[in-house]
Amino acid sequence: MLPAAKKLLTVAETAVLLRVSKPTVYRWAASGYLPSIQYGQPRVEGETRRGGAIRILGSAVEELLALNEEAA
């Protein structure tokens, strides 16, 4: 079950907010740099696509934006 109390963003929404590409968001989520939640149908064996959906924690995006403002 998804945490209803937390704001979850799609990969596209996250990419727009952080001004990066969607593949960058996927890479950051896979590496753990950007905390994310994966849910939905698991990948079928032999399928090349990942399966399921990814949502990014809104609080993690806000933290990255705050760090970027401090660095500027």
Backbone torsions as a table, in degrees:
resi	resn	phi	psi	omega
1	MET	NA	139.0	-179.7
2	LEU	-78.3	144.1	178.4
3	PRO	-71.4	107.7	-175.6
4	ALA	-69.9	-26.9	-176.2
5	ALA	-74.9	-19.7	-177.9
6	LYS	-97.2	143.7	177.6
7	LYS	-80.1	125.7	179.9
8	LEU	-113.7	136.5	-178.6
9	LEU	-113.9	149.5	173.4
10	THR	-75.9	168.3	177.8
11	VAL	-63.0	-41.1	-179.8
12	ALA	-64.2	-43.8	178.7
13	GLU	-63.0	-41.5	179.4
14	THR	-64.0	-43.0	179.9
15	ALA	-60.5	-41.1	179.3
16	VAL	-65.8	-45.5	-178.4
17	LEU	-63.9	-39.9	-177.7
18	LEU	-89.7	-6.0	-179.3
19	ARG	58.2	47.2	174.8
20	VAL	-131.0	173.2	179.7
21	SER	-82.3	162.1	178.0
22	LYS	-62.9	-40.3	176.6
23	PRO	-59.9	-32.2	177.2
24	THR	-65.8	-41.7	178.3
25	VAL	-62.6	-43.6	178.1
26	TYR	-61.1	-42.6	179.0
27	ARG	-63.1	-45.5	179.9
28	TRP	-62.9	-38.7	179.4
29	ALA	-67.8	-42.2	-179.5
30	ALA	-65.8	-34.3	-178.2
31	SER	-82.5	-15.2	-178.6
32	GLY	93.6	-3.9	178.2
33	TYR	-62.3	-34.6	179.6
34	LEU	-119.1	108.6	-178.0
35	PRO	-59.2	133.8	-177.2
36	SER	-143.7	167.6	177.5
37	ILE	-124.7	130.4	176.1
38	GLN	-111.0	133.0	-179.0
39	TYR	-145.8	172.1	178.5
40	GLY	105.0	-161.9	-177.9
41	GLN	-69.1	132.7	176.7
42	PRO	-68.6	160.1	-179.6
43	ARG	-68.1	134.6	177.5
44	VAL	-77.8	139.0	-179.4
45	GLU	-58.8	131.9	-178.7
46	GLY	92.2	-13.5	179.1
47	GLU	-78.0	138.9	-178.9
48	THR	-85.2	-23.6	178.8
49	ARG	-80.1	156.9	-174.4
50	ARG	-70.3	-43.3	-177.8
51	GLY	89.2	148.7	-178.4
52	GLY	77.6	-172.6	-179.9
53	ALA	-131.1	154.3	179.2
54	ILE	-115.5	135.9	172.6
55	ARG	-126.4	140.0	-177.8
56	ILE	-102.4	138.0	178.3
57	LEU	-68.2	127.0	-179.9
58	GLY	-60.0	-35.5	179.6
59	SER	-64.1	-34.2	178.7
60	ALA	-67.9	-38.8	178.2
61	VAL	-66.2	-42.0	178.4
62	GLU	-61.9	-39.1	177.9
63	GLU	-63.6	-43.6	178.1
64	LEU	-64.0	-39.6	178.2
65	LEU	-65.0	-38.8	178.6
66	ALA	-65.8	-40.8	177.7
67	LEU	-63.9	-37.8	179.7
68	ASN	-67.1	-38.7	178.7
69	GLU	-66.8	-38.4	178.8
70	GLU	-66.3	-35.7	-178.2
71	ALA	-73.8	-25.3	-176.8
72	ALA	-79.3	NA	NA
